[in-house]
């Protein structure tokens, strides 16, 4: 079959050729501005079944370049020496994707140890989904967006199962009776079975009005899905 014939067959069948787009950026160690750039490790792009599409090294200056399928949802995995495999859900649009700094990052093994210690009895083996709810569009004198207390988070699986989050109190100690975040805005899920989930989180503005956000995530068999930050809008 000639190339022209193949294109005609594709057009008649309604199929479109797979298009790949470059994905690039800088990997910091830890969320937000982090503790400097990662100088080694690997960034991999996976589909939502966690099959590898492409992977590439993190350079000594923290930069990386990989590829993803245009118009498809993806999972970016960052791992390397001293890091736990961190997974971030996203989407590839039309054209090259330059990932904003801080949207994906390396997650130090020590950060998992800290989280598991802070959340105490809530921490069980398996995948971890920790997060920090912060207010979008508001910053203090240091340019930091404030965390939100009295916020909540739930995971919803494809089987309809609802998983409530664990929370820290205002002193940063795990409170098994808490149903809302404390002053740090931190929440976490532990031992989450692998699969696709909808994360719903938000806060109660009044008895009749709830500010809610949602994001689709893919949880691996192990590793971490960090949500730093989980943004909420400030409603006055």
MIFI-94294 format. One line per field, with one value per residue (C-alpha): residue number from 1; residue in three letters; x, y, z. Coordinates in Angstrom, 2 decimals, always signed. Layout:
BEGIN
n c(NUM, ...)
res c(ALA, ...)
px c(X, ...)
py c(Y, ...)
pz c(Z, ...)
This chain:
BEGIN
n c(1, 2, 3, 4, 5, 6, 7, 8, 9, 10, 11, 12, 13, 14, 15, 16, 17, 18, 19, 20, 21, 22, 23, 24, 25, 26, 27, 28, 29, 30, 31, 32, 33, 34, 35, 36, 37, 38, 39, 40, 41, 42, 43, 44, 45, 46, 47, 48, 49, 50, 51, 52, 53, 54, 55, 56, 57, 58, 59, 60, 61, 62, 63, 64, 65, 66, 67, 68, 69, 70, 71, 72, 73, 74, 75, 76, 77, 78, 79, 80, 81, 82, 83, 84, 85, 86, 87, 88, 89, 90, 91, 92, 93, 94, 95, 96, 97, 98, 99, 100, 101, 102, 103, 104, 105, 106, 107, 108, 109, 110, 111, 112, 113, 114, 115, 116, 117, 118, 119, 120, 121, 122, 123, 124, 125, 126, 127, 128, 129, 130, 131, 132, 133, 134, 135, 136, 137, 138, 139, 140, 141, 142, 143, 144, 145, 146, 147, 148, 149, 150, 151, 152, 153, 154, 155, 156, 157, 158, 159, 160, 161, 162, 163, 164, 165, 166, 167, 168, 169, 170, 171, 172, 173, 174, 175, 176, 177, 178, 179, 180, 181, 182, 183, 184, 185, 186, 187, 188, 189, 190, 191, 192, 193, 194, 195, 196, 197, 198, 199, 200, 201, 202, 203, 204, 205, 206, 207, 208, 209, 210, 211, 212, 213, 214, 215, 216, 217, 218, 219, 220, 221, 222, 223, 224, 225, 226, 227, 228, 229, 230, 231, 232, 233, 234, 235, 236)
res c(UNK, UNK, UNK, UNK, UNK, UNK, UNK, UNK, UNK, UNK, UNK, UNK, UNK, UNK, UNK, UNK, UNK, UNK, UNK, UNK, UNK, UNK, UNK, UNK, UNK, UNK, UNK, UNK, UNK, UNK, UNK, UNK, UNK, UNK, UNK, UNK, UNK, UNK, UNK, UNK, UNK, UNK, UNK, UNK, UNK, UNK, UNK, UNK, UNK, UNK, UNK, UNK, UNK, UNK, UNK, UNK, UNK, UNK, UNK, UNK, UNK, UNK, UNK, UNK, UNK, UNK, UNK, UNK, UNK, UNK, UNK, UNK, UNK, UNK, UNK, UNK, UNK, UNK, UNK, UNK, UNK, UNK, UNK, UNK, UNK, UNK, UNK, UNK, UNK, UNK, UNK, UNK, UNK, UNK, UNK, UNK, UNK, UNK, UNK, UNK, UNK, UNK, UNK, UNK, UNK, UNK, UNK, UNK, UNK, UNK, UNK, UNK, UNK, UNK, UNK, UNK, UNK, UNK, UNK, UNK, UNK, UNK, UNK, UNK, UNK, UNK, UNK, UNK, UNK, UNK, UNK, UNK, UNK, UNK, UNK, UNK, UNK, UNK, UNK, UNK, UNK, UNK, UNK, UNK, UNK, UNK, UNK, UNK, UNK, UNK, UNK, UNK, UNK, UNK, UNK, UNK, UNK, UNK, UNK, UNK, UNK, UNK, UNK, UNK, UNK, UNK, UNK, UNK, UNK, UNK, UNK, UNK, UNK, UNK, UNK, UNK, UNK, UNK, UNK, UNK, UNK, UNK, UNK, UNK, UNK, UNK, UNK, UNK, UNK, UNK, UNK, UNK, UNK, UNK, UNK, UNK, UNK, UNK, UNK, UNK, UNK, UNK, UNK, UNK, UNK, UNK, UNK, UNK, UNK, UNK, UNK, UNK, UNK, UNK, UNK, UNK, UNK, UNK, UNK, UNK, UNK, UNK, UNK, UNK, UNK, UNK, UNK, UNK, UNK, UNK, UNK, UNK, UNK, UNK, UNK, UNK)
px c(+0.00, +1.33, +1.48, -1.30, -3.50, -2.87, -3.92, -7.11, -7.93, -7.37, -9.59, -12.38, -12.21, -12.35, -9.00, -6.47, -2.73, -1.26, +0.51, +3.19, +4.05, +7.18, +6.77, +9.51, +10.18, +12.27, +12.03, +12.48, +13.03, +9.75, +6.63, +6.32, +9.78, +11.26, +14.72, +16.56, +16.47, +16.77, +20.10, +19.29, +16.36, +13.81, +10.58, +8.21, +4.95, +2.32, -1.18, -4.06, -3.46, +0.06, +1.70, +4.89, +4.68, +8.10, +10.77, +13.86, +16.54, +16.53, +19.56, +22.02, +20.15, +16.78, +15.51, +13.77, +12.14, +9.79, +6.78, +3.07, +0.16, -1.70, -5.20, -4.80, -4.84, -1.54, +0.32, +3.79, +5.97, +9.09, +11.53, +15.21, +17.77, +16.39, +12.92, +9.71, +7.88, +5.55, +2.61, +0.87, -2.22, -2.50, -3.42, -1.55, -3.09, -2.19, +1.41, +4.44, +3.76, +6.04, +5.16, +4.98, +7.59, +6.29, +3.44, +5.42, +8.34, +10.51, +9.10, +11.88, +11.63, +12.03, +8.82, +6.92, +8.48, +7.41, +3.87, +3.46, +4.82, +2.55, -0.57, +0.28, -2.32, -3.97, -0.84, -1.06, +1.12, +0.42, -0.07, -0.32, -2.26, -1.22, -2.28, -2.46, -5.45, -4.53, -6.44, -5.89, -5.15, -4.34, -0.77, +0.90, +3.88, +6.21, +4.10, +2.79, -0.83, -2.44, -3.54, -7.21, -8.51, -12.00, -11.65, -12.47, -11.49, -12.88, -11.80, -14.46, -13.56, -15.08, -16.97, -18.69, -16.67, -16.14, -12.86, -12.63, -9.34, -7.35, -6.55, -4.11, -5.29, -4.16, -0.98, -0.13, -1.06, -3.25, -6.79, -8.77, -12.02, -11.37, -13.55, -11.87, -8.33, -6.50, -4.38, -1.92, -4.63, -3.11, -5.00, -3.95, -5.21, -3.20, -3.33, -5.42, -6.03, -4.61, -7.02, -8.69, -10.37, -12.18, -10.87, -13.48, -12.39, -13.62, -15.02, -18.39, -19.11, -22.46, -25.09, -26.49, -23.45, -20.39, -17.34, -16.20, -13.47, -12.75, -9.82, -9.29, -6.23, -4.67, -3.28, -0.46, +0.14, +2.63, +4.28, +2.68, +0.22, +1.08, -1.44, +0.61, -1.31, -4.95, -6.31, -9.66, -11.23, -11.93, -15.60, -16.60)
py c(+0.00, +3.43, +6.31, +8.06, +4.96, +4.61, +8.22, +7.68, +4.59, +6.55, +9.37, +7.01, +5.10, +8.29, +7.50, +10.21, +9.58, +9.80, +13.12, +13.58, +16.89, +17.79, +18.35, +20.22, +22.05, +22.21, +19.78, +21.15, +19.06, +19.39, +21.47, +25.18, +26.71, +23.60, +23.11, +23.81, +21.91, +18.15, +17.27, +13.67, +11.33, +10.52, +12.03, +9.56, +10.25, +7.55, +7.06, +6.74, +2.97, +3.87, +2.49, +4.39, +6.66, +8.26, +9.00, +11.13, +12.11, +15.13, +17.21, +18.68, +21.99, +20.33, +20.46, +17.63, +16.98, +14.12, +13.63, +13.03, +12.23, +15.31, +15.71, +12.94, +12.84, +11.79, +11.01, +12.43, +10.34, +11.80, +9.49, +9.12, +8.58, +9.76, +10.33, +8.37, +7.91, +10.93, +10.95, +14.03, +13.96, +16.37, +16.85, +17.42, +20.09, +21.16, +22.25, +21.95, +21.96, +23.98, +22.85, +25.81, +25.57, +23.80, +21.91, +18.68, +18.06, +15.45, +14.08, +13.26, +9.98, +12.06, +13.94, +10.65, +9.77, +13.16, +12.80, +9.27, +10.36, +13.41, +11.43, +8.67, +5.92, +7.02, +6.04, +2.50, +0.84, +1.51, +4.54, +7.92, +10.98, +13.97, +17.53, +21.06, +23.31, +26.91, +29.98, +30.95, +34.57, +35.72, +36.19, +37.59, +39.96, +37.10, +36.15, +32.98, +31.92, +31.15, +27.65, +27.08, +25.55, +24.06, +22.46, +18.86, +16.28, +12.96, +10.45, +8.78, +5.57, +4.29, +1.73, +4.54, +4.01, +7.20, +7.54, +10.34, +12.10, +12.26, +15.67, +17.40, +19.68, +23.28, +22.06, +19.78, +16.57, +13.88, +14.02, +10.84, +12.64, +15.59, +16.09, +19.31, +20.62, +22.48, +25.60, +23.93, +23.03, +19.55, +16.35, +12.88, +9.51, +6.35, +2.82, +3.90, +1.00, +1.59, +3.08, +6.23, +8.56, +11.87, +14.06, +16.42, +19.06, +22.40, +24.25, +25.22, +28.90, +28.65, +26.07, +26.33, +27.05, +24.89, +25.92, +22.71, +21.77, +18.52, +16.91, +13.49, +11.60, +8.20, +6.34, +3.81, +0.56, +2.38, +5.77, +9.13, +11.49, +14.89, +17.72, +20.75, +22.93, +21.99, +25.41, +26.82, +30.12, +32.72, +33.63, +36.71)
pz c(+0.00, -0.91, +1.58, -0.34, -0.19, +3.54, +4.13, +2.11, +4.19, +7.41, +6.20, +5.17, +8.43, +10.49, +12.14, +12.77, +12.99, +16.47, +16.97, +19.60, +21.22, +23.19, +26.93, +28.75, +31.98, +35.15, +38.07, +41.57, +44.69, +46.57, +45.85, +45.13, +44.64, +46.23, +47.71, +44.48, +41.23, +40.92, +39.32, +38.37, +37.95, +35.27, +33.98, +32.31, +30.51, +30.98, +29.65, +32.11, +32.25, +33.44, +30.30, +29.42, +26.36, +26.71, +29.29, +29.59, +32.08, +34.36, +33.47, +35.98, +35.67, +36.43, +32.85, +31.04, +27.66, +26.83, +24.54, +25.00, +22.72, +21.51, +22.89, +25.47, +29.25, +30.76, +33.95, +34.50, +36.81, +38.43, +40.20, +40.92, +43.67, +47.01, +45.51, +45.77, +42.46, +42.24, +39.80, +38.38, +36.15, +33.22, +29.58, +26.33, +24.13, +20.61, +20.31, +22.59, +26.35, +28.62, +32.14, +34.56, +37.27, +40.36, +38.67, +38.67, +41.00, +42.68, +45.94, +48.44, +50.32, +53.49, +52.60, +52.63, +55.98, +57.37, +56.06, +57.38, +60.76, +60.92, +60.03, +62.48, +62.72, +59.47, +57.54, +56.17, +53.50, +49.86, +47.66, +49.32, +48.14, +50.28, +49.64, +50.92, +50.26, +49.53, +48.43, +44.79, +43.87, +47.42, +48.73, +51.83, +51.96, +51.05, +48.03, +49.70, +49.20, +52.57, +53.47, +54.22, +57.41, +57.64, +54.20, +53.27, +50.65, +49.33, +46.70, +44.55, +42.73, +39.50, +41.60, +43.49, +46.67, +48.69, +50.61, +53.21, +53.86, +57.08, +58.58, +60.91, +63.71, +64.19, +65.89, +62.97, +64.79, +63.26, +64.67, +63.90, +64.72, +62.38, +59.32, +58.18, +57.71, +60.43, +60.08, +57.68, +55.16, +54.88, +54.13, +53.01, +51.84, +52.53, +51.18, +48.21, +45.77, +42.30, +39.77, +38.51, +40.96, +41.12, +43.91, +45.31, +47.79, +49.03, +52.00, +53.43, +52.98, +54.74, +55.61, +52.10, +49.93, +49.33, +47.30, +45.62, +43.18, +41.38, +39.64, +38.05, +39.24, +38.59, +41.60, +41.00, +42.87, +45.05, +45.23, +45.81, +44.10, +45.64, +45.41, +46.42, +46.17, +45.80, +44.89, +46.04, +45.09, +47.74, +47.74, +49.72)
